[in-house]
Every structure is written in C-alpha cells, then in structure tokens.
C-alpha cells in the first residue's frame, strides 16, 4: 500500500462510522466500475481494430478532412 493511501485511510478512520461506511461504499463502487470498464474494453478490441482499419482506409483514400478543434 502506498503512503498516500495509508494517510487517506488514517484520515478516514477519524470520521464517524456512518461516513466511513459511505466512503467504503464509494471506494468499492469505484473499484467495481473500473473492473467492469476493463472487461468491456477488453471485449471491444476486435470492434475497435475494425474501426481503426476503416479510419485508416478512409484517410489513405483521401476521404478525410483535417481536424480543427476551433471549428464546431
């Protein structure tokens, strides 16, 4: 465990029990969301590769325009 996380846990330990439980639930929810994102991203690799191939083909055939972040 990093020192920063240890410090955060020490500070959290000083909170009232209800706030500790809320913080624990938020941390757990974040960890679960991250795990679900990783699974979803891993499952999408084939689709992402196909989209990248299509984008490169369009670029190489001259069917794209330069990106202008100031243009809306």
CHARMM-style PDB file with segment names, atoms N, HN, CA, C and O in Angstrom:
ATOM      1  N   UNK     1       0.851  -1.169   0.000  1.00  0.00      PROA
ATOM      2  CA  UNK     1       0.000   0.000   0.000  1.00  0.00      PROA
ATOM      3  C   UNK     1       0.901   1.238   0.000  1.00  0.00      PROA
ATOM      4  O   UNK     1       1.922   1.278   0.686  1.00  0.00      PROA
ATOM      5  N   UNK     2       0.510   2.226  -0.767  1.00  0.00      PROA
ATOM      6  HN  UNK     2      -0.319   2.193  -1.325  1.00  0.00      PROA
ATOM      7  CA  UNK     2       1.310   3.446  -0.843  1.00  0.00      PROA
ATOM      8  C   UNK     2       1.123   4.281   0.419  1.00  0.00      PROA
ATOM      9  O   UNK     2       0.156   4.110   1.161  1.00  0.00      PROA
ATOM     10  N   UNK     3       2.062   5.176   0.641  1.00  0.00      PROA
ATOM     11  HN  UNK     3       2.848   5.315   0.038  1.00  0.00      PROA
ATOM     12  CA  UNK     3       1.973   6.069   1.798  1.00  0.00      PROA
ATOM     13  C   UNK     3       0.753   6.978   1.685  1.00  0.00      PROA
ATOM     14  O   UNK     3       0.084   7.265   2.678  1.00  0.00      PROA
ATOM     15  N   UNK     4       0.474   7.424   0.467  1.00  0.00      PROA
ATOM     16  HN  UNK     4       1.018   7.191  -0.339  1.00  0.00      PROA
ATOM     17  CA  UNK     4      -0.681   8.303   0.268  1.00  0.00      PROA
ATOM     18  C   UNK     4      -1.976   7.593   0.648  1.00  0.00      PROA
ATOM     19  O   UNK     4      -2.850   8.188   1.277  1.00  0.00      PROA
ATOM     20  N   UNK     5      -2.098   6.335   0.271  1.00  0.00      PROA
ATOM     21  HN  UNK     5      -1.388   5.851  -0.240  1.00  0.00      PROA
ATOM     22  CA  UNK     5      -3.309   5.589   0.604  1.00  0.00      PROA
ATOM     23  C   UNK     5      -3.380   5.319   2.104  1.00  0.00      PROA
ATOM     24  O   UNK     5      -4.456   5.392   2.697  1.00  0.00      PROA
ATOM     25  N   UNK     6      -2.256   5.011   2.712  1.00  0.00      PROA
ATOM     26  HN  UNK     6      -1.381   4.952   2.230  1.00  0.00      PROA
ATOM     27  CA  UNK     6      -2.226   4.821   4.165  1.00  0.00      PROA
ATOM     28  C   UNK     6      -2.670   6.095   4.885  1.00  0.00      PROA
ATOM     29  O   UNK     6      -3.431   6.030   5.850  1.00  0.00      PROA
ATOM     30  N   UNK     7      -2.199   7.243   4.420  1.00  0.00      PROA
ATOM     31  HN  UNK     7      -1.580   7.296   3.636  1.00  0.00      PROA
ATOM     32  CA  UNK     7      -2.591   8.526   5.032  1.00  0.00      PROA
ATOM     33  C   UNK     7      -4.084   8.767   4.860  1.00  0.00      PROA
ATOM     34  O   UNK     7      -4.759   9.229   5.780  1.00  0.00      PROA
ATOM     35  N   UNK     8      -4.589   8.452   3.681  1.00  0.00      PROA
ATOM     36  HN  UNK     8      -4.041   8.076   2.934  1.00  0.00      PROA
ATOM     37  CA  UNK     8      -6.017   8.635   3.433  1.00  0.00      PROA
ATOM     38  C   UNK     8      -6.847   7.733   4.349  1.00  0.00      PROA
ATOM     39  O   UNK     8      -7.878   8.160   4.870  1.00  0.00      PROA
ATOM     40  N   UNK     9      -6.408   6.501   4.544  1.00  0.00      PROA
ATOM     41  HN  UNK     9      -5.571   6.154   4.121  1.00  0.00      PROA
ATOM     42  CA  UNK     9      -7.126   5.594   5.432  1.00  0.00      PROA
ATOM     43  C   UNK     9      -7.042   6.046   6.893  1.00  0.00      PROA
ATOM     44  O   UNK     9      -8.011   5.916   7.640  1.00  0.00      PROA
ATOM     45  N   UNK    10      -5.890   6.575   7.297  1.00  0.00      PROA
ATOM     46  HN  UNK    10      -5.103   6.682   6.690  1.00  0.00      PROA
ATOM     47  CA  UNK    10      -5.764   7.097   8.658  1.00  0.00      PROA
ATOM     48  C   UNK    10      -6.740   8.262   8.865  1.00  0.00      PROA
ATOM     49  O   UNK    10      -7.401   8.353   9.900  1.00  0.00      PROA
ATOM     50  N   UNK    11      -6.820   9.141   7.876  1.00  0.00      PROA
ATOM     51  HN  UNK    11      -6.284   9.067   7.036  1.00  0.00      PROA
ATOM     52  CA  UNK    11      -7.752  10.269   7.977  1.00  0.00      PROA
ATOM     53  C   UNK    11      -9.198   9.773   7.987  1.00  0.00      PROA
ATOM     54  O   UNK    11     -10.029  10.283   8.739  1.00  0.00      PROA
ATOM     55  N   UNK    12      -9.491   8.789   7.159  1.00  0.00      PROA
ATOM     56  HN  UNK    12      -8.816   8.375   6.548  1.00  0.00      PROA
ATOM     57  CA  UNK    12     -10.849   8.253   7.096  1.00  0.00      PROA
ATOM     58  C   UNK    12     -11.233   7.564   8.403  1.00  0.00      PROA
ATOM     59  O   UNK    12     -12.400   7.580   8.794  1.00  0.00      PROA
ATOM     60  N   UNK    13     -10.257   6.961   9.077  1.00  0.00      PROA
ATOM     61  HN  UNK    13      -9.309   6.949   8.759  1.00  0.00      PROA
ATOM     62  CA  UNK    13     -10.530   6.270  10.334  1.00  0.00      PROA
ATOM     63  C   UNK    13     -11.007   7.234  11.415  1.00  0.00      PROA
ATOM     64  O   UNK    13     -11.604   6.806  12.403  1.00  0.00      PROA
ATOM     65  N   UNK    14     -10.755   8.512  11.243  1.00  0.00      PROA
ATOM     66  HN  UNK    14     -10.270   8.859  10.440  1.00  0.00      PROA
ATOM     67  CA  UNK    14     -11.177   9.516  12.223  1.00  0.00      PROA
ATOM     68  C   UNK    14     -12.613   9.986  11.990  1.00  0.00      PROA
ATOM     69  O   UNK    14     -13.184  10.685  12.828  1.00  0.00      PROA
ATOM     70  N   UNK    15     -13.186   9.608  10.868  1.00  0.00      PROA
ATOM     71  HN  UNK    15     -12.722   9.040  10.188  1.00  0.00      PROA
ATOM     72  CA  UNK    15     -14.551  10.011  10.541  1.00  0.00      PROA
ATOM     73  C   UNK    15     -15.548   9.212  11.375  1.00  0.00      PROA
ATOM     74  O   UNK    15     -15.227   8.132  11.870  1.00  0.00      PROA
ATOM     75  N   UNK    16     -16.753   9.746  11.527  1.00  0.00      PROA
ATOM     76  HN  UNK    16     -17.014  10.624  11.126  1.00  0.00      PROA
ATOM     77  CA  UNK    16     -17.808   8.954  12.178  1.00  0.00      PROA
ATOM     78  C   UNK    16     -18.074   7.672  11.382  1.00  0.00      PROA
ATOM     79  O   UNK    16     -17.827   7.611  10.177  1.00  0.00      PROA
ATOM     80  N   UNK    17     -18.574   6.665  12.069  1.00  0.00      PROA
ATOM     81  HN  UNK    17     -18.774   6.714  13.048  1.00  0.00      PROA
ATOM     82  CA  UNK    17     -18.770   5.353  11.452  1.00  0.00      PROA
ATOM     83  C   UNK    17     -19.628   5.418  10.184  1.00  0.00      PROA
ATOM     84  O   UNK    17     -19.312   4.754   9.196  1.00  0.00      PROA
ATOM     85  N   UNK    18     -20.690   6.196  10.198  1.00  0.00      PROA
ATOM     86  HN  UNK    18     -20.947   6.734  11.001  1.00  0.00      PROA
ATOM     87  CA  UNK    18     -21.570   6.288   9.024  1.00  0.00      PROA
ATOM     88  C   UNK    18     -20.810   6.862   7.823  1.00  0.00      PROA
ATOM     89  O   UNK    18     -20.998   6.414   6.692  1.00  0.00      PROA
ATOM     90  N   UNK    19     -19.956   7.850   8.075  1.00  0.00      PROA
ATOM     91  HN  UNK    19     -19.803   8.214   8.993  1.00  0.00      PROA
ATOM     92  CA  UNK    19     -19.174   8.427   6.980  1.00  0.00      PROA
ATOM     93  C   UNK    19     -18.111   7.447   6.489  1.00  0.00      PROA
ATOM     94  O   UNK    19     -17.805   7.401   5.298  1.00  0.00      PROA
ATOM     95  N   UNK    20     -17.559   6.677   7.396  1.00  0.00      PROA
ATOM     96  HN  UNK    20     -17.808   6.714   8.364  1.00  0.00      PROA
ATOM     97  CA  UNK    20     -16.608   5.644   6.982  1.00  0.00      PROA
ATOM     98  C   UNK    20     -17.292   4.618   6.082  1.00  0.00      PROA
ATOM     99  O   UNK    20     -16.736   4.203   5.065  1.00  0.00      PROA
ATOM    100  N   UNK    21     -18.498   4.215   6.463  1.00  0.00      PROA
ATOM    101  HN  UNK    21     -18.949   4.552   7.289  1.00  0.00      PROA
ATOM    102  CA  UNK    21     -19.235   3.247   5.650  1.00  0.00      PROA
ATOM    103  C   UNK    21     -19.575   3.824   4.285  1.00  0.00      PROA
ATOM    104  O   UNK    21     -19.504   3.116   3.280  1.00  0.00      PROA
ATOM    105  N   UNK    22     -19.943   5.100   4.237  1.00  0.00      PROA
ATOM    106  HN  UNK    22     -20.001   5.675   5.053  1.00  0.00      PROA
ATOM    107  CA  UNK    22     -20.253   5.745   2.953  1.00  0.00      PROA
ATOM    108  C   UNK    22     -19.010   5.818   2.081  1.00  0.00      PROA
ATOM    109  O   UNK    22     -19.069   5.564   0.878  1.00  0.00      PROA
ATOM    110  N   UNK    23     -17.887   6.168   2.693  1.00  0.00      PROA
ATOM    111  HN  UNK    23     -17.839   6.374   3.670  1.00  0.00      PROA
ATOM    112  CA  UNK    23     -16.631   6.234   1.946  1.00  0.00      PROA
ATOM    113  C   UNK    23     -16.238   4.853   1.428  1.00  0.00      PROA
ATOM    114  O   UNK    23     -15.810   4.711   0.282  1.00  0.00      PROA
ATOM    115  N   UNK    24     -16.383   3.850   2.270  1.00  0.00      PROA
ATOM    116  HN  UNK    24     -16.730   3.966   3.200  1.00  0.00      PROA
ATOM    117  CA  UNK    24     -16.067   2.477   1.855  1.00  0.00      PROA
ATOM    118  C   UNK    24     -16.949   2.050   0.686  1.00  0.00      PROA
ATOM    119  O   UNK    24     -16.465   1.421  -0.255  1.00  0.00      PROA
ATOM    120  N   UNK    25     -18.227   2.384   0.737  1.00  0.00      PROA
ATOM    121  HN  UNK    25     -18.619   2.895   1.501  1.00  0.00      PROA
ATOM    122  CA  UNK    25     -19.143   2.030  -0.351  1.00  0.00      PROA
ATOM    123  C   UNK    25     -18.746   2.742  -1.643  1.00  0.00      PROA
ATOM    124  O   UNK    25     -18.796   2.149  -2.721  1.00  0.00      PROA
ATOM    125  N   UNK    26     -18.349   4.016  -1.534  1.00  0.00      PROA
ATOM    126  HN  UNK    26     -18.307   4.497  -0.658  1.00  0.00      PROA
ATOM    127  CA  UNK    26     -17.930   4.764  -2.725  1.00  0.00      PROA
ATOM    128  C   UNK    26     -16.664   4.175  -3.321  1.00  0.00      PROA
ATOM    129  O   UNK    26     -16.548   4.051  -4.540  1.00  0.00      PROA
ATOM    130  N   UNK    27     -15.715   3.811  -2.469  1.00  0.00      PROA
ATOM    131  HN  UNK    27     -15.809   3.912  -1.479  1.00  0.00      PROA
ATOM    132  CA  UNK    27     -14.479   3.200  -2.971  1.00  0.00      PROA
ATOM    133  C   UNK    27     -14.784   1.880  -3.649  1.00  0.00      PROA
ATOM    134  O   UNK    27     -14.280   1.604  -4.738  1.00  0.00      PROA
ATOM    135  N   UNK    28     -15.608   1.062  -3.009  1.00  0.00      PROA
ATOM    136  HN  UNK    28     -16.017   1.286  -2.125  1.00  0.00      PROA
ATOM    137  CA  UNK    28     -15.959  -0.240  -3.588  1.00  0.00      PROA
ATOM    138  C   UNK    28     -16.672  -0.071  -4.925  1.00  0.00      PROA
ATOM    139  O   UNK    28     -16.396  -0.803  -5.876  1.00  0.00      PROA
ATOM    140  N   UNK    29     -17.580   0.884  -5.001  1.00  0.00      PROA
ATOM    141  HN  UNK    29     -17.805   1.479  -4.229  1.00  0.00      PROA
ATOM    142  CA  UNK    29     -18.303   1.129  -6.253  1.00  0.00      PROA
ATOM    143  C   UNK    29     -17.335   1.557  -7.356  1.00  0.00      PROA
ATOM    144  O   UNK    29     -17.468   1.131  -8.503  1.00  0.00      PROA
ATOM    145  N   UNK    30     -16.379   2.387  -7.012  1.00  0.00      PROA
ATOM    146  HN  UNK    30     -16.271   2.733  -6.080  1.00  0.00      PROA
ATOM    147  CA  UNK    30     -15.387   2.841  -7.997  1.00  0.00      PROA
ATOM    148  C   UNK    30     -14.534   1.678  -8.489  1.00  0.00      PROA
ATOM    149  O   UNK    30     -14.264   1.561  -9.684  1.00  0.00      PROA
ATOM    150  N   UNK    31     -14.112   0.821  -7.564  1.00  0.00      PROA
ATOM    151  HN  UNK    31     -14.332   0.916  -6.593  1.00  0.00      PROA
ATOM    152  CA  UNK    31     -13.309  -0.347  -7.952  1.00  0.00      PROA
ATOM    153  C   UNK    31     -14.104  -1.287  -8.856  1.00  0.00      PROA
ATOM    154  O   UNK    31     -13.572  -1.812  -9.834  1.00  0.00      PROA
ATOM    155  N   UNK    32     -15.368  -1.494  -8.529  1.00  0.00      PROA
ATOM    156  HN  UNK    32     -15.800  -1.067  -7.734  1.00  0.00      PROA
ATOM    157  CA  UNK    32     -16.218  -2.348  -9.354  1.00  0.00      PROA
ATOM    158  C   UNK    32     -16.439  -1.738 -10.737  1.00  0.00      PROA
ATOM    159  O   UNK    32     -16.426  -2.451 -11.740  1.00  0.00      PROA
ATOM    160  N   UNK    33     -16.640  -0.425 -10.791  1.00  0.00      PROA
ATOM    161  HN  UNK    33     -16.651   0.154  -9.976  1.00  0.00      PROA
ATOM    162  CA  UNK    33     -16.833   0.251 -12.077  1.00  0.00      PROA
ATOM    163  C   UNK    33     -15.570   0.144 -12.931  1.00  0.00      PROA
ATOM    164  O   UNK    33     -15.649  -0.082 -14.138  1.00  0.00      PROA
ATOM    165  N   UNK    34     -14.417   0.307 -12.304  1.00  0.00      PROA
ATOM    166  HN  UNK    34     -14.353   0.491 -11.323  1.00  0.00      PROA
ATOM    167  CA  UNK    34     -13.154   0.167 -13.037  1.00  0.00      PROA
ATOM    168  C   UNK    34     -12.996  -1.240 -13.594  1.00  0.00      PROA
ATOM    169  O   UNK    34     -12.580  -1.417 -14.739  1.00  0.00      PROA
ATOM    170  N   UNK    35     -13.329  -2.234 -12.787  1.00  0.00      PROA
ATOM    171  HN  UNK    35     -13.667  -2.090 -11.857  1.00  0.00      PROA
ATOM    172  CA  UNK    35     -13.219  -3.625 -13.242  1.00  0.00      PROA
ATOM    173  C   UNK    35     -14.172  -3.888 -14.408  1.00  0.00      PROA
ATOM    174  O   UNK    35     -13.813  -4.570 -15.367  1.00  0.00      PROA
ATOM    175  N   UNK    36     -15.375  -3.350 -14.322  1.00  0.00      PROA
ATOM    176  HN  UNK    36     -15.667  -2.795 -13.542  1.00  0.00      PROA
ATOM    177  CA  UNK    36     -16.349  -3.541 -15.413  1.00  0.00      PROA
ATOM    178  C   UNK    36     -15.875  -2.846 -16.681  1.00  0.00      PROA
ATOM    179  O   UNK    36     -16.030  -3.388 -17.776  1.00  0.00      PROA
ATOM    180  N   UNK    37     -15.294  -1.645 -16.550  1.00  0.00      PROA
ATOM    181  HN  UNK    37     -15.168  -1.204 -15.661  1.00  0.00      PROA
ATOM    182  CA  UNK    37     -14.757  -0.924 -17.707  1.00  0.00      PROA
ATOM    183  C   UNK    37     -13.658  -1.743 -18.368  1.00  0.00      PROA
ATOM    184  O   UNK    37     -13.623  -1.861 -19.593  1.00  0.00      PROA
ATOM    185  N   UNK    38     -12.767  -2.305 -17.572  1.00  0.00      PROA
ATOM    186  HN  UNK    38     -12.796  -2.210 -16.577  1.00  0.00      PROA
ATOM    187  CA  UNK    38     -11.676  -3.119 -18.113  1.00  0.00      PROA
ATOM    188  C   UNK    38     -12.216  -4.310 -18.893  1.00  0.00      PROA
ATOM    189  O   UNK    38     -11.720  -4.624 -19.975  1.00  0.00      PROA
ATOM    190  N   UNK    39     -13.231  -4.972 -18.347  1.00  0.00      PROA
ATOM    191  HN  UNK    39     -13.634  -4.717 -17.469  1.00  0.00      PROA
ATOM    192  CA  UNK    39     -13.839  -6.115 -19.041  1.00  0.00      PROA
ATOM    193  C   UNK    39     -14.469  -5.669 -20.364  1.00  0.00      PROA
ATOM    194  O   UNK    39     -14.288  -6.306 -21.401  1.00  0.00      PROA
ATOM    195  N   UNK    40     -15.207  -4.570 -20.305  1.00  0.00      PROA
ATOM    196  HN  UNK    40     -15.354  -4.052 -19.462  1.00  0.00      PROA
ATOM    197  CA  UNK    40     -15.874  -4.055 -21.502  1.00  0.00      PROA
ATOM    198  C   UNK    40     -14.859  -3.656 -22.562  1.00  0.00      PROA
ATOM    199  O   UNK    40     -15.041  -3.963 -23.740  1.00  0.00      PROA
ATOM    200  N   UNK    41     -13.805  -2.983 -22.161  1.00  0.00      PROA
ATOM    201  HN  UNK    41     -13.658  -2.734 -21.204  1.00  0.00      PROA
ATOM    202  CA  UNK    41     -12.769  -2.554 -23.092  1.00  0.00      PROA
ATOM    203  C   UNK    41     -12.083  -3.762 -23.719  1.00  0.00      PROA
ATOM    204  O   UNK    41     -11.809  -3.769 -24.919  1.00  0.00      PROA
ATOM    205  N   UNK    42     -11.809  -4.776 -22.919  1.00  0.00      PROA
ATOM    206  HN  UNK    42     -12.032  -4.771 -21.945  1.00  0.00      PROA
ATOM    207  CA  UNK    42     -11.158  -5.983 -23.434  1.00  0.00      PROA
ATOM    208  C   UNK    42     -12.044  -6.687 -24.461  1.00  0.00      PROA
ATOM    209  O   UNK    42     -11.545  -7.220 -25.452  1.00  0.00      PROA
ATOM    210  N   UNK    43     -13.360  -6.689 -24.227  1.00  0.00      PROA
ATOM    211  HN  UNK    43     -13.765  -6.256 -23.422  1.00  0.00      PROA
ATOM    212  CA  UNK    43     -14.278  -7.346 -25.164  1.00  0.00      PROA
ATOM    213  C   UNK    43     -14.429  -6.565 -26.464  1.00  0.00      PROA
ATOM    214  O   UNK    43     -14.861  -7.129 -27.469  1.00  0.00      PROA
ATOM    215  N   UNK    44     -14.084  -5.286 -26.465  1.00  0.00      PROA
ATOM    216  HN  UNK    44     -13.733  -4.828 -25.648  1.00  0.00      PROA
ATOM    217  CA  UNK    44     -14.327  -4.444 -27.639  1.00  0.00      PROA
ATOM    218  C   UNK    44     -13.120  -4.346 -28.574  1.00  0.00      PROA
ATOM    219  O   UNK    44     -13.175  -3.603 -29.554  1.00  0.00      PROA
ATOM    220  N   UNK    45     -12.048  -5.064 -28.305  1.00  0.00      PROA
ATOM    221  HN  UNK    45     -12.004  -5.667 -27.509  1.00  0.00      PROA
ATOM    222  CA  UNK    45     -10.822  -4.912 -29.082  1.00  0.00      PROA
ATOM    223  C   UNK    45     -11.018  -5.218 -30.571  1.00  0.00      PROA
ATOM    224  O   UNK    45     -10.478  -4.506 -31.418  1.00  0.00      PROA
ATOM    225  N   UNK    46     -11.772  -6.250 -30.898  1.00  0.00      PROA
ATOM    226  HN  UNK    46     -12.211  -6.828 -30.210  1.00  0.00      PROA
ATOM    227  CA  UNK    46     -11.994  -6.572 -32.312  1.00  0.00      PROA
ATOM    228  C   UNK    46     -12.741  -5.443 -33.023  1.00  0.00      PROA
ATOM    229  O   UNK    46     -12.384  -5.052 -34.134  1.00  0.00      PROA
ATOM    230  N   UNK    47     -13.771  -4.933 -32.376  1.00  0.00      PROA
ATOM    231  HN  UNK    47     -14.062  -5.251 -31.473  1.00  0.00      PROA
ATOM    232  CA  UNK    47     -14.551  -3.843 -32.980  1.00  0.00      PROA
ATOM    233  C   UNK    47     -13.691  -2.593 -33.124  1.00  0.00      PROA
ATOM    234  O   UNK    47     -13.749  -1.916 -34.150  1.00  0.00      PROA
ATOM    235  N   UNK    48     -12.898  -2.286 -32.109  1.00  0.00      PROA
ATOM    236  HN  UNK    48     -12.851  -2.836 -31.276  1.00  0.00      PROA
ATOM    237  CA  UNK    48     -12.025  -1.112 -32.190  1.00  0.00      PROA
ATOM    238  C   UNK    48     -10.989  -1.262 -33.299  1.00  0.00      PROA
ATOM    239  O   UNK    48     -10.684  -0.293 -33.994  1.00  0.00      PROA
ATOM    240  N   UNK    49     -10.451  -2.457 -33.469  1.00  0.00      PROA
ATOM    241  HN  UNK    49     -10.699  -3.244 -32.904  1.00  0.00      PROA
ATOM    242  CA  UNK    49      -9.473  -2.695 -34.531  1.00  0.00      PROA
ATOM    243  C   UNK    49     -10.118  -2.506 -35.901  1.00  0.00      PROA
ATOM    244  O   UNK    49      -9.506  -1.929 -36.799  1.00  0.00      PROA
ATOM    245  N   UNK    50     -11.355  -2.990 -36.067  1.00  0.00      PROA
ATOM    246  HN  UNK    50     -11.852  -3.459 -35.337  1.00  0.00      PROA
ATOM    247  CA  UNK    50     -12.063  -2.809 -37.343  1.00  0.00      PROA
ATOM    248  C   UNK    50     -12.298  -1.327 -37.620  1.00  0.00      PROA
ATOM    249  O   UNK    50     -12.097  -0.861 -38.741  1.00  0.00      PROA
ATOM    250  N   UNK    51     -12.720  -0.595 -36.603  1.00  0.00      PROA
ATOM    251  HN  UNK    51     -12.883  -0.973 -35.692  1.00  0.00      PROA
ATOM    252  CA  UNK    51     -12.950   0.841 -36.790  1.00  0.00      PROA
ATOM    253  C   UNK    51     -11.656   1.570 -37.142  1.00  0.00      PROA
ATOM    254  O   UNK    51     -11.649   2.459 -37.993  1.00  0.00      PROA
ATOM    255  N   UNK    52     -10.574   1.194 -36.491  1.00  0.00      PROA
ATOM    256  HN  UNK    52     -10.579   0.472 -35.800  1.00  0.00      PROA
ATOM    257  CA  UNK    52      -9.286   1.817 -36.802  1.00  0.00      PROA
ATOM    258  C   UNK    52      -8.877   1.514 -38.237  1.00  0.00      PROA
ATOM    259  O   UNK    52      -8.381   2.395 -38.938  1.00  0.00      PROA
ATOM    260  N   UNK    53      -9.080   0.276 -38.680  1.00  0.00      PROA
ATOM    261  HN  UNK    53      -9.483  -0.440 -38.110  1.00  0.00      PROA
ATOM    262  CA  UNK    53      -8.759  -0.081 -40.065  1.00  0.00      PROA
ATOM    263  C   UNK    53      -9.593   0.721 -41.056  1.00  0.00      PROA
ATOM    264  O   UNK    53      -9.086   1.175 -42.082  1.00  0.00      PROA
ATOM    265  N   UNK    54     -10.876   0.894 -40.743  1.00  0.00      PROA
ATOM    266  HN  UNK    54     -11.288   0.526 -39.909  1.00  0.00      PROA
ATOM    267  CA  UNK    54     -11.755   1.685 -41.619  1.00  0.00      PROA
ATOM    268  C   UNK    54     -11.294   3.137 -41.670  1.00  0.00      PROA
ATOM    269  O   UNK    54     -11.261   3.743 -42.741  1.00  0.00      PROA
ATOM    270  N   UNK    55     -10.940   3.693 -40.521  1.00  0.00      PROA
ATOM    271  HN  UNK    55     -10.966   3.201 -39.651  1.00  0.00      PROA
ATOM    272  CA  UNK    55     -10.478   5.087 -40.475  1.00  0.00      PROA
ATOM    273  C   UNK    55      -9.196   5.259 -41.279  1.00  0.00      PROA
ATOM    274  O   UNK    55      -9.051   6.236 -42.015  1.00  0.00      PROA
ATOM    275  N   UNK    56      -8.274   4.325 -41.146  1.00  0.00      PROA
ATOM    276  HN  UNK    56      -8.392   3.531 -40.549  1.00  0.00      PROA
ATOM    277  CA  UNK    56      -7.031   4.412 -41.920  1.00  0.00      PROA
ATOM    278  C   UNK    56      -7.301   4.300 -43.414  1.00  0.00      PROA
ATOM    279  O   UNK    56      -6.686   5.012 -44.208  1.00  0.00      PROA
ATOM    280  N   UNK    57      -8.204   3.424 -43.801  1.00  0.00      PROA
ATOM    281  HN  UNK    57      -8.703   2.845 -43.156  1.00  0.00      PROA
ATOM    282  CA  UNK    57      -8.537   3.271 -45.221  1.00  0.00      PROA
ATOM    283  C   UNK    57      -9.144   4.559 -45.768  1.00  0.00      PROA
ATOM    284  O   UNK    57      -8.820   4.980 -46.879  1.00  0.00      PROA
ATOM    285  N   UNK    58     -10.024   5.183 -44.986  1.00  0.00      PROA
ATOM    286  HN  UNK    58     -10.286   4.841 -44.084  1.00  0.00      PROA
ATOM    287  CA  UNK    58     -10.614   6.447 -45.420  1.00  0.00      PROA
ATOM    288  C   UNK    58      -9.549   7.541 -45.527  1.00  0.00      PROA
ATOM    289  O   UNK    58      -9.569   8.338 -46.465  1.00  0.00      PROA
ATOM    290  N   UNK    59      -8.638   7.579 -44.584  1.00  0.00      PROA
ATOM    291  HN  UNK    59      -8.622   6.932 -43.822  1.00  0.00      PROA
ATOM    292  CA  UNK    59      -7.563   8.565 -44.612  1.00  0.00      PROA
ATOM    293  C   UNK    59      -6.676   8.357 -45.839  1.00  0.00      PROA
ATOM    294  O   UNK    59      -6.367   9.306 -46.560  1.00  0.00      PROA
ATOM    295  N   UNK    60      -6.276   7.127 -46.063  1.00  0.00      PROA
ATOM    296  HN  UNK    60      -6.527   6.357 -45.477  1.00  0.00      PROA
ATOM    297  CA  UNK    60      -5.378   6.823 -47.178  1.00  0.00      PROA
ATOM    298  C   UNK    60      -6.028   7.084 -48.533  1.00  0.00      PROA
ATOM    299  O   UNK    60      -5.339   7.387 -49.507  1.00  0.00      PROA
ATOM    300  N   UNK    61      -7.353   6.966 -48.594  1.00  0.00      PROA
ATOM    301  HN  UNK    61      -7.912   6.720 -47.802  1.00  0.00      PROA
ATOM    302  CA  UNK    61      -8.036   7.205 -49.866  1.00  0.00      PROA
ATOM    303  C   UNK    61      -8.424   8.676 -50.036  1.00  0.00      PROA
ATOM    304  O   UNK    61      -9.059   9.041 -51.026  1.00  0.00      PROA
ATOM    305  N   UNK    62      -8.043   9.516 -49.075  1.00  0.00      PROA
ATOM    306  HN  UNK    62      -7.527   9.219 -48.271  1.00  0.00      PROA
ATOM    307  CA  UNK    62      -8.305  10.947 -49.196  1.00  0.00      PROA
ATOM    308  C   UNK    62      -9.721  11.348 -48.843  1.00  0.00      PROA
ATOM    309  O   UNK    62     -10.159  12.431 -49.230  1.00  0.00      PROA
ATOM    310  N   UNK    63     -10.445  10.521 -48.127  1.00  0.00      PROA
ATOM    311  HN  UNK    63     -10.088   9.641 -47.813  1.00  0.00      PROA
ATOM    312  CA  UNK    63     -11.831  10.828 -47.787  1.00  0.00      PROA
ATOM    313  C   UNK    63     -11.984  11.436 -46.393  1.00  0.00      PROA
ATOM    314  O   UNK    63     -13.060  11.357 -45.799  1.00  0.00      PROA
ATOM    315  N   UNK    64     -10.915  12.043 -45.868  1.00  0.00      PROA
ATOM    316  HN  UNK    64     -10.042  12.107 -46.351  1.00  0.00      PROA
ATOM    317  CA  UNK    64     -10.992  12.686 -44.558  1.00  0.00      PROA
ATOM    318  C   UNK    64     -10.605  14.141 -44.660  1.00  0.00      PROA
ATOM    319  O   UNK    64      -9.993  14.566 -45.640  1.00  0.00      PROA
ATOM    320  N   UNK    65     -10.966  14.908 -43.637  1.00  0.00      PROA
ATOM    321  HN  UNK    65     -11.464  14.562 -42.841  1.00  0.00      PROA
ATOM    322  CA  UNK    65     -10.612  16.316 -43.568  1.00  0.00      PROA
ATOM    323  C   UNK    65      -9.743  16.535 -42.334  1.00  0.00      PROA
ATOM    324  O   UNK    65      -9.851  15.792 -41.358  1.00  0.00      PROA
ATOM    325  N   UNK    66      -8.888  17.544 -42.374  1.00  0.00      PROA
ATOM    326  HN  UNK    66      -8.801  18.147 -43.166  1.00  0.00      PROA
ATOM    327  CA  UNK    66      -8.099  17.857 -41.185  1.00  0.00      PROA
ATOM    328  C   UNK    66      -9.006  18.244 -40.019  1.00  0.00      PROA
ATOM    329  O   UNK    66     -10.055  18.856 -40.221  1.00  0.00      PROA
ATOM    330  N   UNK    67      -8.607  17.893 -38.822  1.00  0.00      PROA
ATOM    331  HN  UNK    67      -7.755  17.396 -38.659  1.00  0.00      PROA
ATOM    332  CA  UNK    67      -9.366  18.244 -37.628  1.00  0.00      PROA
ATOM    333  C   UNK    67      -9.012  19.644 -37.178  1.00  0.00      PROA
ATOM    334  O   UNK    67      -7.839  19.972 -37.002  1.00  0.00      PROA
ATOM    335  N   UNK    68     -10.023  20.463 -36.993  1.00  0.00      PROA
ATOM    336  HN  UNK    68     -10.977  20.196 -37.136  1.00  0.00      PROA
ATOM    337  CA  UNK    68      -9.839  21.822 -36.483  1.00  0.00      PROA
ATOM    338  C   UNK    68     -10.620  21.926 -35.168  1.00  0.00      PROA
ATOM    339  O   UNK    68     -11.848  22.012 -35.182  1.00  0.00      PROA
ATOM    340  N   UNK    69      -9.912  21.919 -34.031  1.00  0.00      PROA
ATOM    341  HN  UNK    69      -8.914  21.849 -34.019  1.00  0.00      PROA
ATOM    342  CA  UNK    69     -10.626  21.951 -32.750  1.00  0.00      PROA
ATOM    343  C   UNK    69     -11.419  23.236 -32.513  1.00  0.00      PROA
ATOM    344  O   UNK    69     -12.285  23.277 -31.639  1.00  0.00      PROA
ATOM    345  N   UNK    70     -11.130  24.266 -33.274  1.00  0.00      PROA
ATOM    346  HN  UNK    70     -10.426  24.232 -33.984  1.00  0.00      PROA
ATOM    347  CA  UNK    70     -11.858  25.532 -33.128  1.00  0.00      PROA
ATOM    348  C   UNK    70     -13.123  25.553 -33.965  1.00  0.00      PROA
ATOM    349  O   UNK    70     -13.966  26.432 -33.786  1.00  0.00      PROA
ATOM    350  N   UNK    71     -13.268  24.617 -34.861  1.00  0.00      PROA
ATOM    351  HN  UNK    71     -12.583  23.903 -35.006  1.00  0.00      PROA
ATOM    352  CA  UNK    71     -14.444  24.557 -35.723  1.00  0.00      PROA
ATOM    353  C   UNK    71     -15.511  23.731 -35.029  1.00  0.00      PROA
ATOM    354  O   UNK    71     -15.223  22.675 -34.466  1.00  0.00      PROA
ATOM    355  N   UNK    72     -16.724  24.207 -35.071  1.00  0.00      PROA
ATOM    356  HN  UNK    72     -16.958  25.064 -35.529  1.00  0.00      PROA
ATOM    357  CA  UNK    72     -17.815  23.470 -34.410  1.00  0.00      PROA
ATOM    358  C   UNK    72     -18.842  23.076 -35.401  1.00  0.00      PROA
ATOM    359  OT1 UNK    72     -19.838  22.448 -35.041  1.00  0.00      PROA
TER     360      UNK     72
END
